[in-house]
Amino acid sequence: MLSVSASYETLNTLDDPRAELTHRIVASSHLSGSPKLCEFFLYVVDCCLREAPEDATEQQIGVNVFHRIPGYNSSDDSIVRSQARLLRLKLTAYFAREGEHEPLVVEIPKGHYLPVFHPSEHHQSLSGSATEVIEPIILPPVSGHNDHLEAAALPTPATDSLETELHPGDHVVGIDARFTMQRKVFRRSMSALVALFLLAVGLMAGILLGRHRPTIRPTAVDRLWKPFLKSAEPALVIYSNPIFSGTPDEGLKLVQPDTPESQVAANRTLDETYTGTGEVVAAHILSKLFDQRGSDFVLKRSRLVTWDEAKLRNLIFMGAPRQNGALHDLPSTADFTINLNAQHTGYIANLHPRTGEPAAFIPSSPNEEFAIVAMIPGIDSGRRIAVFAGLTTNGTQAAVEFAASPHGAAALLDKAGEADGSAKPFEAVLHISLSRGVPLKADLIALHSH
């Protein structure tokens, strides 16, 4: 880790408790195994110590830490946001364990990346405690019928004895005054004891109530999406990315997926920057679902996905497999698939029909649509792949809406079954009712669990 921090002169030369804390965190077991997170953390702390918040923006971090080109589109590349979320988790874990007695705490507030340092609660509680000192009480000279009483002096911190040498004219606290002070001390002690007793009763009541409090079960949506929400690495959301030839001015023509590569390569007017409106709405739905649960994902068009990154993450595919090039090389659905008939009309083929199921799901009108929803094992053990593929872009939108809704998630879990708090692998078909291309209703009509 010294080689990483060596590039930040401010951190190495500044005699500052914030810099010392930063080095301890980087050397801890929580961050020492993640060089990129260490560099991210050191960079933003350096910006903080230099009082340069303008250098701690998402764009600057992407360029200086993750080596993105200047001016890169951070809307398409969420590397900084996803790594910031992971860094916040690592910092929380550090201060909960190794750093629980640190005098300072550092946080990276959500919404920006400049660290904030503040005293820890543990340190404040120690520094805030003080011992109450009772000063001797000095009374003015008095005259009257009590002058003849024999007086006694109060003990001071310098002596434990009540015996004090008295001289003529000395005026000290008498017996009544000393009794009054003792009564005040007694009242204070009793107040403290009562407060401690009430605190103990409150703690005991909390423990007893906690034992009998019913456990809140995760919702159907939480359980269905658990593999994608709880993974250490953000899920990779891949949307379909069909190729068009031509220009917007002269007209665009869809290049069929089965077109020979040599013919595609020879076409100099190719445009692969389009996707369906349904995929756009579906991405918005997923953004809300993940954001509400404090999770994140990486969004990519299918033609930019590499095999190496796909096998290391949970994957969510949006769009028909024919237009989703990444699906051709990855595990896909085995029971339901989208085909084209002689009229180039899409339908869902049921490769292994079960009792009462048709061999194909074919729309009977423009207001009818079918879509596939599947959650199957991923490439590596412990990974999952979700597929949302409609016959049209509207079907894809309806499939994601269904799986993200409480009633839809509950229906899928009920048919697929659950294991370890999430759905067992399954493939399903939805029947969708449309009106002017807008999905109105989706019903689960077939589900094969694996």
Wavefront OBJ file of the C-alpha trace (Angstrom):
o trace
v 0.000 0.000 0.000
v 2.999 2.350 0.408
v 3.521 2.353 -3.338
v -0.056 3.508 -3.830
v 0.059 6.309 -1.278
v 3.482 7.520 -2.376
v 1.941 9.522 -5.204
v -0.009 11.751 -2.794
v 2.539 14.205 -1.394
v 0.078 15.967 0.892
v -0.792 12.749 2.710
v 2.863 11.813 3.229
v 4.183 15.209 4.352
v 1.290 16.736 6.283
v 1.350 16.271 10.072
v -2.394 15.880 10.394
v -4.459 13.306 12.339
v -6.671 12.972 9.261
v -3.692 11.823 7.187
v -2.615 9.394 9.922
v -6.131 7.929 10.097
v -6.171 7.560 6.311
v -2.951 5.525 6.316
v -4.295 3.258 9.079
v -7.471 2.595 7.096
v -5.552 1.832 3.889
v -3.318 -0.614 5.782
v -6.286 -2.369 7.415
v -7.615 -5.749 6.356
v -10.732 -4.089 4.942
v -8.922 -2.114 2.221
v -5.418 -3.545 1.895
v -6.602 -6.206 -0.558
v -8.291 -3.701 -2.895
v -5.653 -1.503 -4.595
v -8.195 0.436 -6.663
v -10.370 1.225 -3.632
v -7.226 2.331 -1.769
v -6.249 4.639 -4.614
v -9.821 5.995 -4.784
v -9.809 6.687 -1.026
v -6.334 8.255 -1.018
v -7.216 10.482 -3.965
v -10.379 11.967 -2.418
v -8.707 12.415 0.998
v -5.844 14.213 -0.735
v -8.420 16.516 -2.375
v -9.926 17.162 1.063
v -6.590 17.971 2.734
v -5.595 20.231 -0.180
v -9.012 21.929 0.071
v -9.621 21.198 -3.605
v -13.251 20.002 -3.875
v -13.217 20.756 -7.602
v -10.839 17.784 -8.052
v -13.192 15.364 -6.270
v -15.920 15.273 -8.929
v -17.082 12.072 -10.612
v -15.412 13.126 -13.884
v -12.045 13.899 -12.244
v -12.067 10.679 -10.207
v -12.873 8.645 -13.315
v -9.940 10.210 -15.183
v -7.322 10.275 -12.390
v -8.155 7.045 -10.541
v -9.822 4.752 -13.071
v -7.918 6.066 -16.114
v -10.952 7.033 -18.177
v -10.342 9.427 -21.043
v -11.036 13.121 -20.266
v -14.631 14.035 -21.080
v -15.884 10.433 -20.919
v -19.641 9.924 -20.529
v -20.187 9.137 -16.842
v -23.883 8.464 -17.513
v -22.969 5.317 -19.451
v -19.997 4.385 -17.249
v -20.935 4.170 -13.553
v -17.556 2.884 -12.315
v -17.077 5.819 -9.904
v -20.559 5.537 -8.381
v -20.375 1.765 -7.924
v -16.878 1.900 -6.403
v -17.906 4.777 -4.106
v -20.742 2.636 -2.773
v -18.310 -0.217 -2.103
v -15.852 2.165 -0.423
v -18.588 3.457 1.905
v -19.331 -0.145 2.952
v -15.629 -0.807 3.605
v -15.311 2.340 5.759
v -18.392 1.392 7.775
v -16.951 -2.083 8.374
v -13.582 -0.622 9.460
v -15.071 1.696 12.102
v -17.306 -1.109 13.365
v -14.292 -3.373 14.053
v -10.635 -2.365 13.743
v -11.298 1.343 14.031
v -13.980 1.353 16.720
v -11.673 3.282 19.103
v -10.408 5.787 16.543
v -10.670 9.412 17.751
v -11.775 10.496 14.258
v -14.315 9.053 11.830
v -14.233 9.660 8.069
v -17.294 9.355 5.852
v -18.039 9.894 2.162
v -21.581 11.330 2.131
v -23.917 10.136 -0.581
v -24.279 12.612 -3.422
v -20.642 13.694 -3.570
v -17.167 12.231 -3.076
v -15.299 14.673 -0.809
v -14.628 12.972 2.581
v -15.887 14.441 5.853
v -13.913 13.961 9.096
v -15.496 14.345 12.536
v -14.782 13.169 16.119
v -16.078 9.710 16.933
v -18.875 9.302 19.483
v -16.553 7.170 21.633
v -13.947 9.948 21.782
v -16.554 12.618 22.510
v -17.990 10.624 25.419
v -14.506 10.294 26.986
v -13.474 13.924 26.522
v -16.863 15.225 27.641
v -16.815 13.506 31.053
v -15.566 15.519 34.028
v -15.345 15.138 37.802
v -17.510 17.522 39.757
v -15.520 19.498 42.317
v -17.270 20.978 45.346
v -15.596 24.189 46.435
v -15.523 25.138 50.142
v -18.357 27.429 51.171
v -17.244 30.697 52.778
v -19.828 32.559 54.807
v -19.713 36.251 55.715
v -19.379 37.244 59.376
v -22.660 36.939 61.234
v -23.789 38.106 64.607
v -26.635 37.029 66.788
v -27.658 34.457 69.289
v -25.778 31.641 67.479
v -22.361 33.276 67.947
v -21.788 31.186 71.048
v -22.237 27.874 69.179
v -19.140 25.785 68.749
v -18.471 25.565 64.989
v -16.869 22.808 62.977
v -15.117 23.143 59.611
v -16.015 21.118 56.541
v -13.371 18.741 55.199
v -11.448 19.946 52.157
v -9.509 17.931 49.565
v -6.359 18.698 51.567
v -7.515 16.895 54.756
v -9.785 14.047 55.743
v -10.190 15.322 59.292
v -13.005 17.424 60.650
v -10.704 18.896 63.272
v -9.467 22.382 62.390
v -7.643 24.943 64.517
v -9.965 27.880 65.158
v -8.971 31.434 65.913
v -11.022 34.261 67.377
v -13.064 35.971 64.729
v -12.982 33.019 62.305
v -16.298 32.335 60.603
v -16.868 28.849 59.169
v -19.755 26.723 58.059
v -21.800 25.585 60.986
v -23.463 22.271 61.691
v -26.750 23.298 60.030
v -24.998 24.431 56.843
v -22.981 21.218 56.692
v -26.164 19.180 57.062
v -27.740 21.182 54.224
v -24.787 20.387 51.945
v -24.897 16.707 52.861
v -28.606 16.678 52.041
v -27.895 18.206 48.606
v -25.253 15.566 47.921
v -27.683 12.871 49.043
v -30.374 14.203 46.696
v -27.912 14.203 43.804
v -26.885 10.641 44.553
v -30.486 9.493 44.768
v -31.300 11.210 41.463
v -28.402 9.408 39.812
v -29.515 6.070 41.274
v -33.098 6.619 40.087
v -31.851 7.494 36.596
v -29.708 4.345 36.484
v -32.650 2.259 37.699
v -34.964 3.665 35.022
v -32.294 3.069 32.376
v -31.917 -0.554 33.488
v -35.697 -1.043 33.409
v -35.840 0.441 29.907
v -33.069 -1.826 28.643
v -34.705 -4.891 30.158
v -38.062 -3.965 28.619
v -36.405 -3.469 25.241
v -34.760 -6.889 25.440
v -37.998 -8.612 26.430
v -40.014 -6.826 23.747
v -37.352 -7.593 21.161
v -37.599 -11.301 21.899
v -41.306 -11.324 21.186
v -41.251 -8.918 18.239
v -42.233 -10.728 15.036
v -39.496 -11.036 12.408
v -40.169 -8.841 9.367
v -39.903 -11.086 6.323
v -38.421 -9.596 3.149
v -41.006 -8.732 0.496
v -41.622 -10.883 -2.563
v -39.716 -8.359 -4.700
v -36.732 -8.487 -2.310
v -36.645 -12.286 -2.379
v -37.039 -12.582 -6.162
v -34.235 -10.093 -6.838
v -32.007 -11.065 -3.887
v -29.111 -12.545 -5.953
v -28.845 -9.285 -7.908
v -29.348 -6.893 -4.973
v -27.041 -8.523 -2.414
v -24.054 -9.368 -4.594
v -20.677 -7.806 -3.727
v -20.200 -6.784 -7.358
v -22.930 -4.664 -9.003
v -25.095 -6.600 -11.466
v -24.517 -6.034 -15.183
v -27.701 -4.918 -16.988
v -27.438 -5.581 -20.741
v -29.956 -4.065 -23.150
v -30.500 -5.125 -26.770
v -28.560 -3.195 -29.365
v -29.756 -3.891 -32.955
v -27.721 -2.691 -35.942
v -29.217 -0.344 -38.532
v -27.827 0.648 -41.906
v -28.360 4.060 -43.443
v -28.712 7.509 -41.908
v -31.550 9.290 -40.098
v -31.906 11.641 -43.068
v -31.987 8.973 -45.773
v -33.723 6.317 -43.695
v -32.614 3.440 -41.473
v -33.009 -0.259 -42.205
v -32.670 -3.031 -39.618
v -29.772 -5.386 -40.271
v -31.012 -8.907 -39.565
v -28.972 -10.798 -36.926
v -28.313 -13.669 -39.361
v -26.687 -11.362 -41.950
v -23.167 -12.664 -42.813
v -20.438 -10.753 -40.984
v -18.585 -10.065 -44.217
v -21.653 -8.318 -45.599
v -22.104 -6.353 -42.386
v -18.444 -5.304 -42.367
v -18.693 -4.068 -45.964
v -21.548 -1.718 -45.067
v -20.106 1.676 -44.209
v -23.352 3.227 -42.998
v -23.914 1.039 -39.949
v -25.395 2.573 -36.798
v -25.580 0.598 -33.543
v -26.631 3.360 -31.166
v -30.338 2.481 -31.020
v -32.472 0.432 -28.649
v -36.203 -0.030 -28.096
v -38.445 2.290 -26.093
v -39.465 -0.669 -23.932
v -35.841 -1.283 -22.949
v -35.514 2.374 -21.936
v -38.580 2.181 -19.672
v -37.372 -1.150 -18.274
v -33.989 0.379 -17.374
v -35.815 3.163 -15.509
v -37.867 0.589 -13.572
v -34.724 -1.303 -12.571
v -33.045 1.949 -11.501
v -35.888 2.697 -9.079
v -35.958 -0.878 -7.762
v -32.211 -0.967 -7.057
v -32.014 2.598 -5.732
v -34.828 2.049 -3.217
v -32.834 -0.865 -1.784
v -29.474 0.861 -1.708
v -28.021 -1.217 -4.547
v -26.431 -0.354 -7.860
v -25.884 -1.894 -11.288
v -23.806 -1.280 -14.404
v -25.751 -0.602 -17.631
v -24.238 -1.652 -20.985
v -25.422 -2.236 -24.527
v -25.004 -5.828 -25.616
v -22.325 -5.195 -28.243
v -19.965 -3.761 -25.616
v -20.143 -6.715 -23.215
v -17.025 -8.882 -22.963
v -16.930 -12.510 -21.901
v -14.504 -11.818 -19.039
v -16.713 -9.257 -17.303
v -19.898 -11.261 -17.976
v -18.677 -14.368 -16.169
v -17.743 -12.410 -13.040
v -21.135 -10.770 -12.460
v -24.822 -11.460 -12.153
v -26.408 -10.561 -15.497
v -29.785 -9.035 -16.398
v -30.715 -9.168 -20.107
v -33.396 -6.899 -21.551
v -34.573 -7.556 -25.093
v -35.142 -10.364 -27.575
v -32.187 -12.793 -27.873
v -32.009 -12.261 -31.654
v -31.152 -8.595 -31.068
v -29.108 -9.224 -27.922
v -25.783 -10.409 -29.300
v -24.356 -11.186 -25.867
v -26.995 -13.894 -25.339
v -25.657 -16.050 -28.158
v -22.463 -16.923 -26.244
v -23.943 -17.218 -22.737
v -26.211 -19.726 -20.968
v -29.783 -19.057 -22.037
v -33.284 -20.434 -21.668
v -33.692 -24.143 -22.441
v -37.485 -24.522 -22.367
v -38.775 -21.331 -23.991
v -37.264 -19.506 -26.949
v -38.363 -16.792 -29.397
v -38.638 -17.838 -33.062
v -39.910 -16.325 -36.317
v -42.466 -17.991 -38.582
v -42.537 -17.831 -42.378
v -44.166 -14.397 -42.232
v -41.367 -13.137 -39.945
v -43.824 -12.878 -37.070
v -42.392 -13.655 -33.660
v -43.722 -16.349 -31.347
v -42.490 -18.244 -28.275
v -41.694 -21.914 -28.846
v -42.319 -24.300 -25.938
v -39.504 -26.826 -26.378
v -40.671 -29.103 -23.545
v -44.461 -28.715 -23.215
v -45.987 -29.912 -19.969
v -49.502 -31.166 -19.450
v -52.027 -28.652 -20.749
v -49.411 -26.377 -22.334
v -49.313 -25.499 -26.061
v -46.220 -26.117 -28.171
v -46.127 -22.432 -29.116
v -47.442 -19.114 -27.830
v -48.550 -17.098 -30.873
v -50.224 -13.645 -30.718
v -53.697 -13.606 -32.252
v -53.965 -9.801 -32.629
v -51.841 -6.628 -32.479
v -53.134 -6.088 -28.931
v -51.707 -9.399 -27.714
v -48.087 -10.073 -26.783
v -45.996 -12.748 -25.081
v -42.733 -12.441 -23.170
v -40.180 -14.661 -21.459
v -39.096 -14.111 -17.844
v -36.284 -16.351 -16.633
v -33.792 -16.562 -13.779
v -31.218 -19.260 -14.476
v -27.721 -20.202 -13.196
v -24.882 -18.003 -14.448
v -21.534 -18.894 -15.928
v -19.660 -19.259 -12.632
v -21.040 -21.029 -9.584
v -23.186 -18.765 -7.425
v -23.999 -16.351 -10.254
v -27.446 -15.745 -11.751
v -28.738 -14.635 -15.148
v -32.128 -12.923 -15.529
v -33.761 -12.730 -18.967
v -36.633 -10.391 -19.908
v -37.434 -10.866 -23.589
v -40.650 -9.883 -25.342
v -41.709 -10.531 -28.915
v -41.510 -6.740 -29.245
v -39.955 -3.981 -27.189
v -43.338 -3.510 -25.463
v -43.251 -7.103 -24.240
v -39.801 -6.582 -22.742
v -41.086 -3.559 -20.823
v -44.086 -5.518 -19.525
v -41.867 -8.424 -18.413
v -39.661 -6.171 -16.258
v -42.702 -4.342 -14.849
v -44.250 -7.682 -13.882
v -41.140 -8.999 -12.088
v -40.620 -5.673 -10.274
v -44.204 -5.513 -8.970
v -45.280 -7.112 -5.641
v -48.033 -9.264 -7.196
v -45.852 -10.344 -10.123
v -42.887 -11.266 -7.923
v -45.196 -13.187 -5.571
v -46.713 -15.133 -8.485
v -43.270 -16.121 -9.799
v -42.037 -17.174 -6.337
v -45.200 -19.178 -5.696
v -44.779 -21.212 -8.891
v -40.979 -21.512 -8.882
v -40.456 -22.224 -5.197
v -37.786 -20.763 -2.939
v -34.409 -21.826 -1.560
v -32.140 -19.808 0.768
v -34.524 -16.862 0.698
v -34.657 -16.431 -3.077
v -36.340 -18.014 -6.107
v -35.209 -21.346 -7.493
v -34.091 -21.199 -11.161
v -37.056 -21.001 -13.536
v -38.305 -20.043 -17.001
v -41.745 -18.494 -17.471
v -44.059 -17.098 -20.152
v -46.284 -14.042 -19.710
v -49.409 -13.183 -21.683
v -49.631 -9.413 -22.163
v -52.574 -7.235 -23.161
v -51.717 -4.056 -25.088
v -53.516 -0.894 -26.091
v -51.852 1.242 -28.775
v -48.536 -0.357 -27.937
v -48.821 0.280 -24.192
v -48.779 -2.780 -21.856
v -51.954 -2.856 -19.775
v -51.879 -6.234 -18.056
v -49.556 -9.227 -17.758
v -50.513 -12.728 -16.605
v -48.275 -15.682 -15.780
v -49.451 -18.565 -18.011
v -46.546 -21.042 -17.871
v -43.558 -21.651 -15.602
v -40.933 -24.401 -15.637
v -38.758 -24.613 -12.513
v -35.317 -26.243 -12.613
l 1 2 3 4 5 6 7 8 9 10 11 12 13 14 15 16 17 18 19 20 21 22 23 24 25 26 27 28 29 30 31 32 33 34 35 36 37 38 39 40 41 42 43 44 45 46 47 48 49 50 51 52 53 54 55 56 57 58 59 60 61 62 63 64 65 66 67 68 69 70 71 72 73 74 75 76 77 78 79 80 81 82 83 84 85 86 87 88 89 90 91 92 93 94 95 96 97 98 99 100 101 102 103 104 105 106 107 108 109 110 111 112 113 114 115 116 117 118 119 120 121 122 123 124 125 126 127 128 129 130 131 132 133 134 135 136 137 138 139 140 141 142 143 144 145 146 147 148 149 150 151 152 153 154 155 156 157 158 159 160 161 162 163 164 165 166 167 168 169 170 171 172 173 174 175 176 177 178 179 180 181 182 183 184 185 186 187 188 189 190 191 192 193 194 195 196 197 198 199 200 201 202 203 204 205 206 207 208 209 210 211 212 213 214 215 216 217 218 219 220 221 222 223 224 225 226 227 228 229 230 231 232 233 234 235 236 237 238 239 240 241 242 243 244 245 246 247 248 249 250 251 252 253 254 255 256 257 258 259 260 261 262 263 264 265 266 267 268 269 270 271 272 273 274 275 276 277 278 279 280 281 282 283 284 285 286 287 288 289 290 291 292 293 294 295 296 297 298 299 300 301 302 303 304 305 306 307 308 309 310 311 312 313 314 315 316 317 318 319 320 321 322 323 324 325 326 327 328 329 330 331 332 333 334 335 336 337 338 339 340 341 342 343 344 345 346 347 348 349 350 351 352 353 354 355 356 357 358 359 360 361 362 363 364 365 366 367 368 369 370 371 372 373 374 375 376 377 378 379 380 381 382 383 384 385 386 387 388 389 390 391 392 393 394 395 396 397 398 399 400 401 402 403 404 405 406 407 408 409 410 411 412 413 414 415 416 417 418 419 420 421 422 423 424 425 426 427 428 429 430 431 432 433 434 435 436 437 438 439 440 441 442 443 444 445 446 447 448 449 450
